[in-house]
Amino acid sequence: MGDVLTGLLLAGGSASRFGSNKLLARLPGDERVGLQAAQRIADAVDSLIVVTRAGDDTTRECFSQAGFDVVECADADRGMGHSLRCGIRRSMQARAWMVALGDMPHVETATVKRVIRRFDETDAIIVPNYRQRSGHPVLFPARYRSDLLELSGDEGARSILRFCAAEIKWIETDDPGVLFDIDEPSDLTRMDDLNAG
């Protein structure tokens, strides 16, 4: 097994509720949603793989031009589990995978580093919480590789988290970004509402 902790940014969704490519939408600071999400994970892990839909050339080029390693998933339209499998196959020798979502740009890099430190202490699945609600990114040790490779549909890795609930280590954070995803255009400016809620 390798010694690389790999981040997997899942960026293959259809964004049907947003009405356009939300990963390329700009946040108030003018950064694109997907690029900010990617950078905040990349600043903490050893390597980052961005998984996009096959044929989504605009998204692929955006991440590639920013210097990120991109893998296109031929069956991403069948659900998040398929995108996750594509990322795992690209990094089979990783010691762990940090699974993050491309539409969650407000996760703090400090939170990602806390998740990694907790993993280094426990070698367990690590899930961050905010106000007792579980969020992302989620870190999976390499021993779950075969389980991750069997995922399908749009449930992502939630089935593994349910089945292995007793093995999860939770960390409580003061970072609302672990819960906040961009679903609609109004969400681009609503982070302050979550902080105040």
N, C-alpha and C positions, 0 to 999 in steps of 0.2 A: 504494500500500500504506500502511496506517495505521502509527501508531507505538505501538500498544497491545499489550502482551504479555498474552495472555489465558490464564488457568488454566481447565482443563476438569476438573471433578471428576465422574468416572463413578460414578453412584449408582443404576444401574438393574438391578442383579443380583437374583436370586431368593432368595439366602441360604438355599438348601435344606439345606446342611450345618449351619447354625447352629440351625435349628428355629424361628426367629422373625425379626423385622426387626432384623438386627444393627446397622444404621446408627443405630438408636434406642436400642440397648443402652448402658448407662452404664459408663464406665471407673472405675477406683478413685478418681479425683479427682472423680467424679460428672458429668463432661462426657459427652455422647453421642458415640459413635464417629464418626458422620458429621460432626457439627458441629466436632469437634476437627480432623478431617482437612481440612475445608473452611477453617477459620480459619488453619491453619498454611500453607496455600497462599496464601490471600487476603492474608496479611500481607506477601507478597513480590511479588505480581504486580500489574499495573495494574487488571485486572478478573477476576472469577471467575464462571464459569457452572457450575451444578450440573445434571447431566442425570439425570432420574429416569424411571421407567417411567410410561407413561400409565395413569391410573386408580389410581396409588398415592398417594392423597390425603394419607395420614398423613405419608409421607416428604416430599412436596412442601410441605405446610404447615409442617413442622418447619424446613426450610431457609428457606422464605419468611419465616416469623415471625422468624427470626434475621437477616434482612436480605439474604439471598443471592438472586441472580438464578437462577431455576429454569426449565429448559425440559423439557417432558415429551416423551419419545421413544415414538412409537406402536409401534415394532417393537423396543424394547429387549429383549424376551424372545427375540429371534433372535440375540442375542450382543452382546458389548462393541463390536465394530466398528460396529454400527448406532448405539449410543449416542454413540460418538465422532463419527460423521458428523453427528448432530444438533447436537452442540456446535459443530462447525466451521461448519455452515450458519448458526448463530446469530451467528457472529463472523468472517465472511468476510474482513474487512479487517484482521485482526490481523497484527502483524509476526512473531508466533510463538505457539505453543500449548504450554503446560505441561500435560501429560496426567498426571493423578493419579487415584488410586482411593479411593473413599469408605470402604473398609474398611481403610485404612492410616493410622491416626490418630497414629502416633508419629514420622512424618517431621518432622525439626526444620526450623523456618523458616530457620534459618541455612544448612542444606543446600540448600534451595530457592534462597536468594539466591546461594549458590556456583554452582549450576547456571546461573543467569541471568548471573552475571559471566563465566563461561566461554563462554556463548553470545555475549555482547557482544564478547568477544575473538576469536571464531572463526567466528561465523555458521554453526555446524555443529549437527547433532543432538547433544544432550548427554544422557548416561546416567550416573547415579551408581552407584558400586560400594561394596560393603562386604565386606571380606575377599575381594576378587576375584570377588564374585558381583554381577551386575547387578540393579538395582532400579528403583524409581520415586521421584519423578516423572521423566518423560522429556520433554525439550523439543525441539519440531520447528519449524524455521524455516518461514516462510510459503511458500517455494518447494515445499514438500511438500504444499501444500493439495490439489492434484488427486489425489495418491496417497492421502491421508487420506480424501478423499470417495469413493474406490472401495472402502473397506474393507467387509467383511461378516463374518458369523459371529462366533464367540466368541474369535477369535485376537487381537482388538485390533489394535495396530499392529506386532506381532512380525514380520509378513511384510515390512514396510518396513525394519525394523531388520536383518533377514537380507539383504535385497537391497542395502541401502546400508551394509553393515558397514564398508566402507573409509572412509566419510564420518563415522563416529561419533567423537566425542571423549568419552572416559571420564574421570570424576573419581573418585578414591578418597576415600572419606569414613570417618569414625569413627562414623557414624550408623547403627546397626542398624535404625532405623525405616524405612529405604529398602527393607528386605526383609520386614518384619513385617506381615502382614495378619491380620485377624480372621476366622477360619473357623468356630470352635466356641466355645461359651461359656467354656471353660477358657482360651482365648487372651486374654480380657479382662484377666487378671492375670499373663500369662506373659512380659511384656516383660523382666523381670529375668533370666529364663532365657537370653534371647537375648544380653543384655549380658554374661553370665558365660560363654557358650558359646565 
